[in-house]
């Protein structure tokens, strides 16, 4: 007789469930593309590609070609000739020097002075604080053309209010041609741009100071910390993201901020002492009708400013403190 292995009755009762469970468990694909979110992003991606990356690709293309934007003409490939001309051009290096001058010169107006103004007005009553913030921000909302017109009138060499004050107070015996004197013209452009940017930076620092928990200062006062000590050990670390942000903005956009006033007040003169790299790009493209040179200079500074932006991001990741 054959001997059959007798199993517990529970095994027979669970066997159908185990079998059905095994049928339900099937290997699923590791990745399944979900296209629905991309449908919502598609309009924005198309606009970004058309208005940002398409012009960027065309700029790189024209940097290796010679073209004067004349209708009916075809861009002619010239290799690296445009880059060679730029790197041997005296005007190009003058514009680089002025660009560095504007970047360094605007740092006090975008970081140091606004930080002082924001800290000085932070403890004022609410109404007074809002009044001063609005007062500082007014220059920022003024159109560059209107701002340039006002300063051109104030600094007029013959009838300007500032020249009348300078002569009347005995500071100078003769009127000063602010926009026609070497050195003075460049400093004037810097001061006008800095005056206009103080309001924006002050508002940014005021917003950062408002977000600091006041308990930190109360604890520091109980420990006997002075105002300077509180500023260096509490305020600066907690607003470090805003400081790095404004530092990055000032370095990357200083030339762009000064462009309008150079174009409206000095046109790069006298003798190219007030020009910067943005204005040189403009002159190559629209005054000399040399698209290749303009594109080549744009590519060079796209790479330089891109490297600077990456370094600033590394600096931000290393030194910025976030109060979580």
Backbone torsions as a table, in degrees:
resi	resn	phi	psi	omega
1	UNK	NA	141.2	177.9
2	UNK	-79.4	138.4	178.9
3	UNK	-99.1	126.9	179.4
4	UNK	-101.6	138.6	177.8
5	UNK	-76.0	123.6	-179.2
6	UNK	-91.8	120.9	178.7
7	UNK	-102.0	156.3	178.3
8	UNK	-60.6	151.6	-177.3
9	UNK	-65.2	-26.3	-178.0
10	UNK	-66.0	-28.6	-179.4
11	UNK	-66.9	-41.6	-179.6
12	UNK	-67.7	-32.9	-179.4
13	UNK	-75.8	-29.5	-179.3
14	UNK	-88.0	-16.0	-175.0
15	UNK	-58.6	-45.8	179.2
16	UNK	-61.2	-37.3	-179.8
17	UNK	-66.6	-40.7	178.9
18	UNK	-63.7	-39.9	-179.4
19	UNK	-66.5	-43.0	179.6
20	UNK	-66.0	-38.2	177.7
21	UNK	-63.8	-39.0	177.9
22	UNK	-64.1	-34.1	177.6
23	UNK	-69.6	-34.1	-177.9
24	UNK	-73.9	-32.9	-177.7
25	UNK	-81.7	105.8	179.2
26	UNK	-123.2	144.9	178.9
27	UNK	-63.1	129.4	179.9
28	UNK	-98.7	151.5	177.0
29	UNK	-63.8	142.3	-177.2
30	UNK	-68.3	-32.3	-177.2
31	UNK	-138.6	132.6	176.3
32	UNK	-130.8	116.4	-175.3
33	UNK	-69.0	124.5	177.7
34	UNK	-103.9	106.8	-173.9
35	UNK	-85.9	-12.2	-173.4
36	UNK	-64.1	-44.0	178.1
37	UNK	-61.2	-32.5	-179.0
38	UNK	-69.4	-24.9	176.2
39	UNK	-66.1	-36.3	177.4
40	UNK	-71.6	-33.8	-179.0
41	UNK	-82.3	-16.0	-173.0
42	UNK	-56.2	-46.9	179.1
43	UNK	-58.9	-42.5	179.1
44	UNK	-66.6	-41.1	179.5
45	UNK	-64.6	-38.2	178.2
46	UNK	-65.1	-43.2	179.6
47	UNK	-65.5	-41.3	178.5
48	UNK	-64.0	-43.8	180.0
49	UNK	-64.5	-37.9	-176.5
50	UNK	-76.1	-42.3	-173.7
51	UNK	-94.2	-14.6	-177.3
52	UNK	-116.4	-59.1	-173.8
53	UNK	-78.4	-30.8	176.1
54	UNK	-64.8	-49.7	175.5
55	UNK	-61.3	-34.7	178.6
56	UNK	-64.1	-43.6	178.0
57	UNK	-64.7	-39.7	178.7
58	UNK	-67.2	-35.3	177.3
59	UNK	-62.3	-45.1	177.3
60	UNK	-62.3	-38.8	179.3
61	UNK	-63.4	-48.9	-177.3
62	UNK	-70.5	-19.7	178.7
63	UNK	-63.6	-22.7	179.4
64	UNK	-105.3	16.4	-178.7
65	UNK	-131.7	162.0	174.4
66	UNK	-113.6	124.1	-177.9
67	UNK	-156.6	139.4	-178.5
68	UNK	-108.8	15.8	178.6
69	UNK	61.6	21.3	177.4
70	UNK	-80.2	126.6	-179.7
71	UNK	-57.5	135.7	178.4
72	UNK	92.5	-11.0	178.7
73	UNK	-93.6	157.3	-177.6
74	UNK	-114.8	134.0	176.7
75	UNK	-57.0	136.6	-178.1
76	UNK	-107.0	127.7	-178.0
77	UNK	-69.6	128.2	-179.6
78	UNK	-126.9	7.7	178.7
79	UNK	69.1	-133.2	-177.7
80	UNK	-95.4	18.6	-177.7
81	UNK	-60.2	-40.4	179.9
82	UNK	-62.8	-40.3	179.5
83	UNK	-67.8	-37.5	178.3
84	UNK	-64.0	-42.6	178.7
85	UNK	-64.0	-39.8	179.9
86	UNK	-63.3	-45.3	-175.4
87	UNK	-73.8	-8.1	175.1
88	UNK	-113.0	9.9	-178.2
89	UNK	-94.6	129.9	178.6
90	UNK	-67.6	-39.2	-179.4
91	UNK	-63.2	-35.2	-179.5
92	UNK	-64.7	-43.7	180.0
93	UNK	-73.0	-29.0	173.3
94	UNK	-64.0	-41.3	178.6
95	UNK	-66.4	-33.7	176.8
96	UNK	-65.5	-44.6	178.3
97	UNK	-61.2	-41.8	177.9
98	UNK	-67.6	-34.4	177.4
99	UNK	-62.7	-44.8	177.1
100	UNK	-62.8	-39.7	178.7
101	UNK	-60.8	-44.5	-179.7
102	UNK	-67.7	-38.0	-180.0
103	UNK	-63.5	-50.2	-178.9
104	UNK	-67.5	-40.2	-177.4
105	UNK	-68.6	-27.0	-179.2
106	UNK	-84.4	-12.9	-179.2
107	UNK	-58.8	-43.6	176.0
108	UNK	-61.4	-34.6	-178.2
109	UNK	-78.2	-21.8	-178.0
110	UNK	-103.8	-15.2	-177.1
111	UNK	-127.8	-58.3	-168.9
112	UNK	-72.1	-56.7	-178.5
113	UNK	-63.5	-46.9	178.0
114	UNK	-61.1	-35.7	178.2
115	UNK	-64.8	-39.3	177.3
116	UNK	-66.1	-44.5	-179.1
117	UNK	-64.7	-41.5	179.6
118	UNK	-64.9	-40.7	179.5
119	UNK	-68.9	-37.6	-178.3
120	UNK	-68.1	-31.2	-177.7
121	UNK	-99.4	0.4	-174.1
122	UNK	-69.7	-32.3	-177.0
123	UNK	-93.0	6.2	178.9
124	UNK	-74.5	161.3	173.1
125	UNK	-57.3	157.6	-172.3
126	UNK	-56.8	-45.6	-177.8
127	UNK	-66.6	-43.0	178.4
128	UNK	-65.1	-39.1	179.3
129	UNK	-62.5	-45.3	179.1
130	UNK	-65.3	-35.7	178.7
131	UNK	-63.7	-46.4	-179.1
132	UNK	-67.9	-37.2	177.5
133	UNK	-62.6	-43.2	177.6
134	UNK	-64.8	-38.7	179.7
135	UNK	-63.8	-42.1	179.0
136	UNK	-69.4	-31.2	-173.1
137	UNK	-84.4	-15.6	-176.8
138	UNK	-55.3	-46.0	179.5
139	UNK	-58.5	-31.4	-177.2
140	UNK	-66.1	-35.2	-176.0
141	UNK	-85.2	-4.0	177.7
142	UNK	-76.2	140.4	178.9
143	UNK	-66.5	142.5	179.8
144	UNK	-56.5	-36.3	-180.0
145	UNK	-64.7	-44.5	178.2
146	UNK	-64.7	-41.4	178.9
147	UNK	-62.0	-46.4	179.9
148	UNK	-62.6	-38.4	179.3
149	UNK	-64.7	-43.0	179.5
150	UNK	-63.1	-46.3	-178.8
151	UNK	-69.4	-32.3	176.3
152	UNK	-64.2	-37.2	177.4
153	UNK	-70.7	-42.7	-179.7
154	UNK	-65.1	-35.5	-175.9
155	UNK	-101.5	18.0	178.2
156	UNK	-57.4	131.8	-175.0
157	UNK	-67.0	-19.5	-177.2
158	UNK	-108.0	-40.5	-174.8
159	UNK	-127.9	14.2	-178.7
160	UNK	-70.1	145.5	-178.2
161	UNK	-61.8	-40.2	-177.8
162	UNK	-67.2	-39.4	177.3
163	UNK	-65.6	-37.4	177.5
164	UNK	-63.9	-39.6	177.3
165	UNK	-66.8	-40.5	-179.4
166	UNK	-63.4	-45.1	179.4
167	UNK	-70.6	-40.8	-178.3
168	UNK	-64.7	-35.6	179.6
169	UNK	-84.9	-2.2	178.0
170	UNK	78.8	14.6	178.9
171	UNK	-69.0	-36.9	178.3
172	UNK	-141.4	148.1	179.4
173	UNK	-82.0	-22.8	-177.5
174	UNK	-126.7	160.4	176.7
175	UNK	-69.2	150.7	-178.1
176	UNK	-105.4	131.0	173.9
177	UNK	-88.4	91.2	-172.0
178	UNK	-63.2	-33.9	-175.8
179	UNK	-98.7	1.1	-177.4
180	UNK	-122.0	2.5	-179.1
181	UNK	-107.8	128.0	179.9
182	UNK	-60.8	140.8	-178.3
183	UNK	85.1	-52.5	179.4
184	UNK	-67.5	-39.7	-178.2
185	UNK	-63.8	-44.0	-179.7
186	UNK	-65.2	-41.7	178.2
187	UNK	-65.8	-34.9	178.5
188	UNK	-65.3	-43.5	177.2
189	UNK	-60.7	-41.5	179.7
190	UNK	-63.4	-44.4	-177.9
191	UNK	-67.7	-38.5	178.8
192	UNK	-64.7	-45.6	179.5
193	UNK	-64.4	-43.0	179.0
194	UNK	-63.8	-42.0	177.5
195	UNK	-58.9	-38.2	-178.6
196	UNK	-74.1	-28.3	-175.2
197	UNK	-88.6	-15.3	-176.9
198	UNK	-58.3	-40.6	-176.5
199	UNK	-62.3	-44.5	-179.6
200	UNK	-63.4	-46.3	-179.5
201	UNK	-65.6	-39.7	178.8
202	UNK	-62.2	-40.7	178.4
203	UNK	-64.8	-39.3	178.5
204	UNK	-64.5	-44.3	179.6
205	UNK	-69.5	-34.6	177.1
206	UNK	-63.5	-41.1	177.5
207	UNK	-64.4	-38.7	178.5
208	UNK	-66.4	-39.8	179.8
209	UNK	-67.3	-34.3	179.3
210	UNK	-65.0	-29.8	-177.9
211	UNK	-81.1	-2.6	179.7
212	UNK	-80.5	133.7	177.8
213	UNK	-66.2	124.3	-176.7
214	UNK	-70.4	-13.6	179.2
215	UNK	-63.6	-30.1	178.7
216	UNK	-62.1	-43.6	-179.1
217	UNK	-69.4	-36.6	177.5
218	UNK	-62.6	-42.8	178.7
219	UNK	-65.4	-39.2	179.4
220	UNK	-66.3	-39.0	178.3
221	UNK	-65.1	-37.9	177.5
222	UNK	-64.8	-29.7	177.9
223	UNK	-84.6	-0.4	177.2
224	UNK	84.8	18.9	-179.9
225	UNK	-73.5	138.5	178.4
226	UNK	-76.3	172.0	178.4
227	UNK	-61.3	-42.9	179.5
228	UNK	-64.5	-40.9	178.5
229	UNK	-63.6	-42.3	177.9
230	UNK	-62.9	-38.9	-178.5
231	UNK	-66.6	-43.1	-175.6
232	UNK	-77.8	-31.0	-175.4
233	UNK	-100.4	-18.8	-178.5
234	UNK	-117.3	-56.1	-172.7
235	UNK	-65.2	-53.5	-176.1
236	UNK	-59.8	-48.4	178.4
237	UNK	-60.5	-38.6	-175.2
238	UNK	-76.3	-22.3	176.5
239	UNK	-104.7	12.7	179.6
240	UNK	-57.3	-34.9	175.2
241	UNK	-59.8	-39.7	179.3
242	UNK	-70.6	-37.1	178.5
243	UNK	-62.6	-46.2	179.7
244	UNK	-66.1	-38.1	178.7
245	UNK	-62.5	-46.2	179.5
246	UNK	-68.5	-33.6	175.1
247	UNK	-63.3	-43.1	177.8
248	UNK	-65.0	-43.6	178.5
249	UNK	-60.5	-42.6	-177.3
250	UNK	-66.5	-40.4	-178.4
251	UNK	-71.2	-43.7	-174.1
252	UNK	-80.2	-27.6	-172.6
253	UNK	-118.2	9.6	-179.9
254	UNK	-60.8	-43.3	-179.5
255	UNK	-67.0	-35.5	178.6
256	UNK	-68.9	-37.7	-179.7
257	UNK	-68.3	-33.8	-178.5
258	UNK	-83.9	-13.7	-173.8
259	UNK	-57.2	-47.5	-174.7
260	UNK	-61.4	-40.2	-177.1
261	UNK	-75.7	-31.1	173.3
262	UNK	-64.7	-45.4	-177.8
263	UNK	-67.2	-38.2	-174.4
264	UNK	-86.1	-26.5	-171.8
265	UNK	-109.8	-37.0	-175.0
266	UNK	-125.7	-17.7	-174.7
267	UNK	52.9	34.4	178.3
268	UNK	88.5	-11.8	-177.3
269	UNK	-86.6	-177.6	-5.6
270	UNK	-76.5	134.1	177.8
271	UNK	57.9	36.7	175.8
272	UNK	74.0	14.9	-176.3
273	UNK	-78.7	-13.8	-179.6
274	UNK	-112.0	-1.2	-177.4
275	UNK	-70.8	160.1	172.1
276	UNK	-137.3	-177.6	-172.6
277	UNK	-65.8	-34.1	178.9
278	UNK	-66.6	-41.0	180.0
279	UNK	-70.3	-32.7	175.7
280	UNK	-65.3	-41.0	175.6
281	UNK	-58.7	-43.5	179.7
282	UNK	-62.5	-42.8	-178.7
283	UNK	-67.5	-42.0	178.0
284	UNK	-60.0	-42.4	-173.6
285	UNK	-79.7	-40.1	-169.9
286	UNK	-114.8	-16.1	174.5
287	UNK	-97.5	-47.6	179.0
288	UNK	-90.1	-8.9	-177.7
289	UNK	53.3	42.0	178.8
290	UNK	-114.5	87.4	-176.1
291	UNK	-65.5	-34.1	-179.3
292	UNK	-62.4	-46.2	179.6
293	UNK	-66.2	-41.4	178.9
294	UNK	-62.4	-43.5	-179.9
295	UNK	-68.1	-37.8	179.9
296	UNK	-64.3	-43.6	177.8
297	UNK	-65.1	-35.9	177.6
298	UNK	-65.0	-40.4	179.4
299	UNK	-65.1	-42.7	-179.9
300	UNK	-59.6	-47.0	-176.8
301	UNK	-80.1	-19.8	170.3
302	UNK	-64.1	-42.0	178.7
303	UNK	-68.3	-44.9	-177.9
304	UNK	-63.3	-49.2	-178.8
305	UNK	-69.5	-28.3	174.9
306	UNK	-64.9	-41.7	177.3
307	UNK	-64.8	-42.4	178.5
308	UNK	-61.7	-41.6	179.2
309	UNK	-63.0	-40.5	177.6
310	UNK	-64.2	-41.7	178.4
311	UNK	-64.1	-39.6	178.7
312	UNK	-67.5	-34.8	175.6
313	UNK	-65.0	-40.0	175.8
314	UNK	-63.4	-41.7	178.0
315	UNK	-61.7	-40.7	179.4
316	UNK	-64.6	-44.0	-179.4
317	UNK	-65.0	-26.5	-175.9
318	UNK	-89.1	-38.2	-169.8
319	UNK	-110.8	-15.7	-177.4
320	UNK	-75.2	138.3	179.5
321	UNK	-113.8	130.3	178.6
322	UNK	-112.7	129.4	179.3
323	UNK	-86.3	97.4	-179.2
324	UNK	-94.7	NA	NA
